[in-house]
Amino acid sequence: MEFGPHLRMPHSRAMGGGLFELRPRGREGIGRVFYCFVIGQRVVILHAFVKKTQETPEQELKIARKRLKEVQNG
């Protein structure tokens, strides 16, 4: 990523605790990709889905946060 953790709205949003949300749009609808950064500016994709509602479903966010903890704890 050229901008790394400095990419901002409308393309990316910080979700707190080192979790970020990428906000792509395509023919299939509005997608969401949760990701984090690890040492060396590597990006780890934690979870991705296509949104069906206006708000991000809590279950999708829970999956991403659980995976973030797994990455952070090694």
trRosetta pair geometry for C-beta under 8 A, 3 or more apart (Angstrom, degrees):
i j d omega theta_ij theta_ji phi_ij phi_ji
1 4 5.3 142 92 -78 106 36
1 7 6.3 -76 174 -30 130 135
1 43 6.2 87 -11 -51 117 142
3 6 4.7 -114 172 76 90 88
3 7 4.1 118 90 -64 127 78
4 7 7.1 175 73 -14 26 90
4 37 7.1 52 -171 -103 89 143
4 41 5.8 -58 -122 -148 123 111
5 20 7.3 -147 -130 -66 74 147
5 37 5.7 -65 -66 -21 108 152
7 11 5.5 -77 173 94 107 119
7 12 4.2 65 115 25 104 139
8 11 7.0 75 81 49 31 87
8 12 6.2 -78 -108 67 10 85
8 13 7.6 59 -160 -92 52 49
9 12 7.1 -111 -66 66 37 42
9 13 5.8 42 -74 -82 87 89
9 23 7.9 25 -128 22 62 148
10 23 6.3 -98 158 84 69 140
11 22 7.0 -22 161 -149 72 69
11 23 6.0 -172 -165 50 25 94
12 20 5.7 4 -176 177 111 114
12 21 6.6 157 -157 81 60 51
12 22 5.4 -25 -101 -103 87 56
12 23 6.5 -168 -81 6 32 91
13 20 7.0 159 80 -160 40 68
13 21 4.8 -13 58 57 90 103
13 23 6.7 54 -5 -35 100 123
14 19 7.6 113 -168 84 56 55
14 20 5.7 -41 -106 -105 50 78
14 21 8.0 -162 -76 17 6 79
15 19 4.2 -52 69 100 113 102
15 20 6.3 179 7 -101 91 20
15 21 5.4 88 -47 -24 117 102
15 34 7.3 -28 8 -131 154 101
15 61 7.5 -163 -170 -140 145 106
15 64 7.9 32 82 114 163 139
16 19 6.3 -2 68 46 49 97
17 65 7.5 42 85 -131 145 96
17 68 7.0 93 120 134 111 149
18 36 5.2 42 145 -141 94 115
18 37 7.2 -120 -166 42 92 75
18 68 6.5 151 91 -169 102 125
18 72 7.0 110 76 -80 155 126
19 34 6.1 -15 -169 -167 102 105
19 35 7.9 137 -158 73 57 29
19 36 5.9 -49 -102 -80 47 98
19 46 7.5 -53 -132 24 94 157
19 64 6.2 100 -150 139 130 114
19 65 6.5 -46 -71 -93 155 69
19 68 5.3 -60 -81 -86 102 157
20 34 7.1 148 79 -156 46 55
20 35 5.4 -32 69 69 97 77
20 36 6.5 147 16 -92 88 44
20 37 7.7 45 0 -21 130 88
21 32 5.9 -26 -165 -162 104 99
21 33 7.2 139 -161 72 52 47
21 34 5.7 -27 -100 -98 68 66
21 35 7.9 148 -95 22 22 72
21 56 7.5 -82 -130 -85 151 156
22 32 7.2 143 73 -162 59 45
22 33 4.1 -13 55 62 110 103
22 34 7.8 -154 17 -71 77 18
22 35 6.2 31 -18 7 109 118
23 30 7.5 -18 -170 -171 78 97
23 31 7.7 153 -163 83 33 64
23 32 6.5 -6 -107 -108 57 69
24 30 7.8 160 93 -161 50 51
24 31 4.6 -7 71 61 95 113
24 32 8.0 -170 34 -78 72 24
24 33 6.9 36 5 -4 108 112
25 29 7.8 -90 -148 142 65 29
25 30 5.6 -26 -108 -109 77 67
25 31 7.2 -171 -88 20 26 79
26 29 7.1 1 67 46 71 31
26 31 6.4 20 16 -12 107 116
28 31 7.2 49 81 -57 111 102
28 50 5.6 -86 132 -116 112 144
29 50 4.9 87 68 -175 119 112
29 51 6.5 -147 138 61 117 67
29 52 7.6 10 164 -88 162 49
30 50 7.0 122 74 -163 45 68
30 51 4.5 -30 87 46 100 116
31 48 6.6 5 -179 -172 110 96
31 49 7.1 172 -151 93 70 33
31 50 5.3 -47 -97 -102 71 63
31 51 7.0 -178 -107 -2 16 83
32 48 6.9 178 93 -146 51 55
32 49 5.9 -8 58 61 91 76
32 50 7.8 152 16 -109 73 18
32 51 5.8 74 -15 -48 110 103
32 56 6.1 113 -111 -115 173 110
32 60 7.1 77 84 148 134 144
33 45 6.2 -47 -176 -141 110 100
33 47 7.5 175 -153 91 48 46
33 48 4.4 -6 -107 -103 79 96
34 45 7.7 108 80 -165 52 56
34 46 4.6 -56 103 66 97 110
34 47 4.7 14 43 53 113 88
34 48 7.3 -154 21 -71 65 50
34 60 7.8 163 -23 153 128 89
34 61 7.5 140 -79 -121 147 52
34 63 8.0 150 39 91 147 85
34 64 3.5 -17 107 -129 167 139
34 67 7.8 122 101 62 123 123
34 68 7.7 -83 149 -53 119 109
35 43 5.5 8 174 -176 133 97
35 44 6.2 161 -159 80 78 48
35 45 5.2 -40 -99 -104 100 47
35 46 5.9 176 -100 4 35 87
36 43 7.6 157 81 -153 33 56
36 44 5.3 -15 61 57 82 100
36 46 6.3 56 -3 -39 95 123
36 68 5.4 117 -42 -125 145 95
36 71 6.1 157 63 86 138 152
36 72 7.8 -69 145 -57 163 92
37 41 6.3 -32 -159 -139 115 39
37 42 6.9 137 -158 73 61 45
37 43 6.1 -36 -99 -98 65 57
37 44 7.5 166 -100 14 15 83
38 42 4.9 -24 59 67 93 100
38 44 5.8 55 -17 -21 113 119
38 71 6.6 -115 -76 167 121 115
39 42 7.3 12 74 21 43 101
44 71 5.4 147 107 -128 164 151
45 48 6.5 -13 -180 -37 116 110
46 63 7.7 153 143 125 97 79
46 64 4.7 92 112 -143 128 74
46 67 4.2 152 -159 96 100 131
46 68 5.8 -13 -111 -60 155 74
46 71 7.2 -93 -95 -19 104 137
47 60 6.6 170 135 -173 136 77
47 63 4.9 114 -103 111 157 111
47 64 4.3 -114 29 -80 127 81
47 67 6.2 155 -38 21 100 147
49 60 5.4 -101 28 -128 148 131
51 54 8.0 72 163 -106 128 7
51 56 6.9 -75 -108 -102 116 60
53 57 6.8 96 42 -60 121 87
56 60 6.0 -112 175 73 88 123
56 61 5.8 90 129 -52 118 108
57 60 4.6 89 71 2 91 105
57 61 7.2 -166 96 -4 50 86
58 61 5.6 -59 -152 39 37 112
58 62 6.2 43 151 -26 69 104
59 62 5.5 -49 -147 31 33 116
59 63 6.7 38 153 -22 63 100
60 63 5.9 -49 -155 29 33 113
60 64 6.8 30 150 -15 63 105
61 64 5.7 -55 -151 37 36 111
61 65 6.3 32 154 -18 69 107
62 65 5.8 -56 -144 39 30 108
62 66 6.3 33 156 -21 65 106
63 66 5.9 -57 -150 34 27 112
63 67 6.5 21 155 -12 63 109
64 67 5.9 -61 -149 41 30 108
64 68 6.2 37 151 -26 65 106
65 68 5.4 -48 -145 31 34 117
65 69 6.7 37 154 -19 63 99
66 69 6.0 -53 -158 32 31 111
66 70 6.8 32 147 -18 63 104
67 70 5.4 -50 -150 34 39 115
67 71 6.5 39 152 -19 68 102
68 71 5.8 -55 -151 36 33 110
68 72 6.2 27 154 -16 67 110
69 72 5.7 -58 -141 41 31 109
69 73 5.9 16 163 -8 67 115
70 73 6.2 -64 -138 46 23 101
71 74 7.9 30 176 -71 28 31
